[in-house]
């Protein structure tokens, strides 16, 4: 059974956020940190993992990612700070 992760990266505390989905969290974060991923995260220096949630359902992970992306920023911050107050 595969594991999928919905994750949120931040540029700094209360900085720019990025939300994504992956099946290998360690590899994906490494790619962001080494700037292998060109585009938004590279441009805004977004590479600090601040939240993740694991699931075995890829469709559920994708749906959750899309849902979170539509949230107001304050809701995203509350989600992060609930599990990661620092």
DRENNUGU-683045 format. One line per 10 residues: number of its first residue (from 1); for each residue x negated, y, z negated of N, C-alpha, C, O, CB. Coordinates in Angstrom, 2 decimals. Glycine has a CB too. Layout:
NUM	X Y Z X Y Z X Y Z X Y Z X Y Z  ... $
REM end
This chain:
1	-0.85 -1.19 0.00 0.00 0.00 0.00 -0.89 1.25 0.00 -1.84 1.33 -0.77 0.96 0.00 -1.23  -0.58 2.19 0.85 -1.35 3.42 0.97 -0.87 4.46 -0.04 0.29 4.47 -0.46 -1.25 3.98 2.38  -1.80 5.33 -0.42 -1.47 6.45 -1.29 -1.66 7.73 -0.49 -2.64 7.89 0.24 -2.36 6.45 -2.58  -0.70 8.63 -0.64 -0.74 9.92 0.05 -0.68 11.03 -1.01 -0.08 10.86 -2.07 0.45 10.06 1.07  -1.31 12.13 -0.71 -1.41 13.23 -1.67 -0.91 14.53 -1.06 -1.27 14.90 0.06 -2.87 13.40 -2.14  -0.07 15.21 -1.81 0.27 16.60 -1.51 -0.66 17.40 -2.41 -0.74 17.14 -3.61 1.83 16.94 -1.77  -1.36 18.36 -1.84 -2.34 19.10 -2.64 -2.26 20.60 -2.37 -1.79 21.05 -1.33 -3.75 18.59 -2.35  -2.73 21.35 -3.37 -2.81 22.80 -3.23 -4.24 23.22 -3.54 -4.82 22.83 -4.55 -1.79 23.52 -4.17  -4.80 24.02 -2.65 -6.12 24.62 -2.84 -5.93 26.11 -3.07 -4.95 26.70 -2.63 -7.05 24.35 -1.60  -6.89 26.70 -3.78 -6.86 28.14 -4.01 -8.24 28.73 -3.75 -9.26 28.06 -3.91 -6.39 28.46 -5.45 $
11	-8.26 29.99 -3.36 -9.53 30.68 -3.15 -10.14 31.12 -4.48 -11.36 31.19 -4.63 -9.33 31.90 -2.23  -9.28 31.41 -5.45 -9.67 31.81 -6.80 -8.39 31.83 -7.63 -7.31 31.59 -7.09 -10.42 33.23 -6.83  -8.49 32.11 -8.91 -7.29 32.19 -9.74 -6.37 33.28 -9.18 -6.81 34.41 -8.96 -7.65 32.49 -11.23  -5.11 32.94 -8.94 -4.12 33.84 -8.34 -4.54 34.35 -6.96 -4.10 35.42 -6.52 -3.88 35.02 -9.25  -5.38 33.57 -6.28 -5.83 33.95 -4.95 -4.95 33.34 -3.86 -3.80 32.98 -4.11 -7.27 33.52 -4.74  -5.50 33.25 -2.68 -4.80 32.69 -1.54 -4.63 31.18 -1.72 -5.56 30.50 -2.16 -5.55 33.00 -0.23  -3.45 30.66 -1.38 -3.15 29.24 -1.54 -3.04 28.54 -0.20 -2.69 29.14 0.82 -1.84 29.07 -2.33  -3.37 27.25 -0.21 -3.21 26.39 0.95 -2.57 25.09 0.48 -2.99 24.53 -0.53 -4.59 26.12 1.67  -1.57 24.60 1.18 -0.87 23.37 0.82 -1.05 22.38 1.96 -0.87 22.72 3.13 0.65 23.64 0.54  -1.42 21.14 1.61 -1.63 20.13 2.63 -1.26 18.74 2.16 -0.88 18.54 1.00 -3.06 20.14 3.08 $
21	-1.38 17.76 3.08 -1.13 16.36 2.80 -2.31 15.55 3.35 -2.84 15.88 4.40 0.23 15.88 3.44  -2.70 14.51 2.63 -3.79 13.64 3.08 -3.62 12.25 2.50 -2.87 12.05 1.55 -5.16 14.22 2.68  -4.31 11.29 3.09 -4.32 9.94 2.53 -5.64 9.65 1.83 -5.83 8.55 1.29 -4.07 8.91 3.62  -6.56 10.62 1.83 -7.84 10.47 1.14 -8.21 11.82 0.56 -8.84 12.65 1.22 -8.96 9.94 2.12  -7.83 12.04 -0.67 -7.99 13.36 -1.29 -9.45 13.77 -1.43 -9.81 14.90 -1.11 -7.32 13.38 -2.67  -10.31 12.86 -1.89 -11.72 13.20 -2.08 -12.37 13.62 -0.76 -13.09 14.62 -0.72 -12.49 12.01 -2.69  -12.13 12.86 0.31 -12.69 13.20 1.61 -12.18 14.54 2.11 -12.94 15.37 2.61 -12.37 12.10 2.62  -10.88 14.76 1.97 -10.27 15.99 2.48 -10.79 17.22 1.76 -11.09 18.24 2.38 -8.75 15.92 2.35  -10.91 17.12 0.43 -11.44 18.26 -0.34 -12.89 18.52 0.06 -13.30 19.67 0.18 -11.33 17.99 -1.87  -13.65 17.46 0.24 -15.03 17.60 0.69 -15.11 18.30 2.04 -15.98 19.15 2.25 -15.71 16.23 0.77 $
31	-14.20 17.96 2.94 -14.16 18.61 4.25 -13.86 20.10 4.11 -14.45 20.92 4.82 -13.12 17.94 5.15  -12.95 20.45 3.22 -12.63 21.87 3.00 -13.84 22.59 2.40 -14.20 23.68 2.85 -11.40 22.03 2.06  -14.48 21.98 1.40 -15.60 22.63 0.73 -16.79 22.83 1.65 -17.49 23.84 1.55 -16.03 21.82 -0.48  -17.03 21.88 2.55 -18.16 21.98 3.47 -17.81 22.78 4.72 -18.63 22.95 5.62 -18.63 20.59 3.87  -16.58 23.28 4.76 -16.07 24.10 5.87 -16.04 23.35 7.20 -16.17 23.95 8.27 -16.91 25.35 6.01  -15.87 22.02 7.12 -15.69 21.22 8.34 -14.33 21.52 8.96 -14.16 21.40 10.18 -15.81 19.70 8.02  -13.36 21.92 8.13 -12.02 22.24 8.61 -12.04 23.70 9.04 -12.14 24.61 8.21 -10.93 21.97 7.50  -11.93 23.92 10.33 -11.94 25.29 10.85 -10.54 25.89 10.73 -9.54 25.18 10.78 -12.42 25.31 12.33  -10.48 27.19 10.58 -9.19 27.86 10.52 -8.95 28.58 9.21 -9.84 29.23 8.67 -8.10 26.87 10.76  -7.72 28.44 8.71 -7.24 29.22 7.57 -8.12 29.05 6.32 -8.54 30.03 5.72 -5.82 28.83 7.24 $
41	-8.40 27.79 5.93 -9.16 27.58 4.69 -10.59 28.05 4.83 -11.18 28.54 3.86 -9.15 26.10 4.31  -11.15 27.93 6.00 -12.51 28.41 6.22 -12.54 29.95 6.17 -13.39 30.54 5.51 -13.06 27.90 7.57  -11.61 30.57 6.86 -11.56 32.04 6.96 -11.40 32.69 5.59 -12.06 33.69 5.30 -10.42 32.46 7.87  -10.52 32.13 4.74 -10.23 32.74 3.45 -10.96 32.08 2.28 -10.67 32.36 1.12 -8.75 32.69 3.19  -11.91 31.20 2.61 -12.76 30.54 1.59 -11.90 29.83 0.52 -12.10 30.01 -0.68 -13.68 31.58 0.91  -10.96 29.04 1.01 -10.04 28.32 0.12 -10.55 26.89 0.01 -10.46 26.11 0.96 -8.56 28.35 0.66  -11.10 26.53 -1.16 -11.63 25.19 -1.31 -11.57 24.63 -2.73 -12.18 23.59 -3.00 -13.04 25.18 -0.85  -10.88 25.28 -3.64 -10.77 24.79 -5.01 -9.44 24.06 -5.19 -8.37 24.66 -5.04 -10.91 25.96 -6.02  -9.52 22.78 -5.52 -8.32 21.98 -5.76 -7.69 22.42 -7.08 -8.35 22.40 -8.12 -8.65 20.45 -5.78  -6.42 22.83 -7.03 -5.74 23.28 -8.25 -4.51 22.44 -8.59 -3.97 22.55 -9.70 -5.33 24.73 -8.09 $
51	-4.07 21.60 -7.64 -2.89 20.76 -7.89 -2.87 19.62 -6.88 -3.22 19.80 -5.71 -1.57 21.59 -7.81  -2.44 18.44 -7.35 -2.15 17.36 -6.42 -1.12 16.43 -7.02 -0.99 16.34 -8.24 -3.43 16.59 -6.04  -0.41 15.74 -6.16 0.60 14.77 -6.56 0.48 13.58 -5.61 0.48 13.75 -4.39 2.06 15.39 -6.52  0.38 12.38 -6.16 0.23 11.16 -5.37 1.58 10.48 -5.18 2.46 10.55 -6.04 -0.76 10.20 -6.04  1.74 9.82 -4.03 2.94 9.05 -3.72 2.56 7.95 -2.74 1.54 8.04 -2.06 4.07 9.96 -3.14  3.37 6.92 -2.66 3.17 5.85 -1.69 4.01 6.05 -0.44 3.97 5.22 0.47 3.49 4.50 -2.32  4.77 7.12 -0.38 5.71 7.38 0.71 5.23 8.57 1.55 5.32 9.71 1.11 7.12 7.65 0.15  4.74 8.29 2.75 4.23 9.37 3.61 5.31 10.36 3.97 5.07 11.57 3.99 3.62 8.79 4.88  6.51 9.87 4.24 7.60 10.78 4.59 7.96 11.68 3.41 8.25 12.87 3.60 8.84 9.99 5.03  7.93 11.13 2.20 8.18 11.92 1.00 7.10 12.97 0.79 7.39 14.09 0.39 8.27 11.02 -0.22 $
61	5.84 12.60 1.07 4.73 13.54 0.91 4.86 14.70 1.89 4.66 15.86 1.52 3.38 12.82 1.12  5.18 14.38 3.13 5.33 15.43 4.14 6.51 16.34 3.81 6.43 17.56 3.96 5.53 14.81 5.54  7.60 15.75 3.36 8.78 16.54 2.98 8.45 17.46 1.81 8.86 18.62 1.78 9.97 15.63 2.63  7.71 16.93 0.83 7.33 17.73 -0.35 6.42 18.89 0.07 6.58 20.01 -0.41 6.63 16.85 -1.41  5.46 18.62 0.95 4.57 19.66 1.44 5.39 20.78 2.10 5.17 21.96 1.81 3.55 19.08 2.44  6.30 20.43 2.97 7.12 21.43 3.67 7.97 22.22 2.68 8.13 23.43 2.83 8.02 20.75 4.71  8.50 21.53 1.69 9.33 22.19 0.68 8.51 23.23 -0.10 8.92 24.38 -0.25 9.92 21.14 -0.30  7.34 22.81 -0.59 6.49 23.71 -1.37 6.06 24.91 -0.53 6.00 26.03 -1.04 5.24 22.96 -1.90  5.76 24.69 0.74 5.35 25.79 1.61 6.42 26.87 1.72 6.11 28.04 1.94 5.01 25.26 3.00  7.68 26.48 1.57 8.77 27.44 1.67 9.06 28.17 0.35 9.79 29.16 0.33 10.02 26.73 2.13 $
71	8.50 27.68 -0.74 8.75 28.28 -2.04 8.20 29.70 -2.13 7.30 30.09 -1.39 8.15 27.43 -3.13  8.77 30.44 -3.07 8.21 31.75 -3.42 6.86 31.51 -4.11 6.64 30.48 -4.73 9.19 32.56 -4.36  5.98 32.48 -3.97 4.65 32.35 -4.57 4.71 32.09 -6.07 3.95 31.27 -6.58 3.84 33.61 -4.30  5.60 32.76 -6.78 5.71 32.59 -8.23 6.04 31.14 -8.59 5.54 30.62 -9.59 6.79 33.52 -8.81  6.87 30.48 -7.78 7.21 29.08 -8.03 5.98 28.19 -7.86 5.77 27.25 -8.63 8.35 28.61 -7.09  5.17 28.49 -6.85 3.95 27.72 -6.61 2.99 27.88 -7.78 2.39 26.90 -8.24 3.28 28.16 -5.28  2.84 29.10 -8.25 1.95 29.37 -9.38 2.43 28.61 -10.62 1.62 28.03 -11.34 1.87 30.89 -9.68  3.73 28.62 -10.87 4.28 27.88 -12.02 4.00 26.38 -11.89 3.65 25.73 -12.88 5.79 28.12 -12.15  4.15 25.84 -10.70 3.87 24.42 -10.47 2.41 24.12 -10.80 2.12 23.13 -11.48 4.19 24.04 -9.01  1.52 24.94 -10.33 0.09 24.75 -10.58 -0.20 24.86 -12.07 -0.85 23.98 -12.65 -0.75 25.79 -9.80 $
81	0.27 25.92 -12.70 -0.07 26.18 -14.11 0.58 25.21 -15.08 0.12 25.07 -16.21 0.32 27.58 -14.47  1.65 24.54 -14.65 2.28 23.54 -15.51 1.30 22.41 -15.82 1.21 21.97 -16.97 3.55 22.97 -14.84  0.58 21.94 -14.81 -0.37 20.84 -14.99 -1.83 21.32 -15.11 -2.69 20.57 -15.58 -0.25 19.88 -13.83  -2.08 22.55 -14.70 -3.46 23.06 -14.67 -3.47 24.51 -15.14 -3.62 25.42 -14.33 -4.06 22.94 -13.22  -3.32 24.74 -16.44 -3.19 26.13 -16.94 -4.44 26.98 -16.77 -4.35 28.20 -16.86 -2.82 26.10 -18.38  -5.60 26.37 -16.55 -6.81 27.17 -16.38 -7.18 27.33 -14.94 -8.18 27.98 -14.63 -7.96 26.54 -17.12 $
REM end
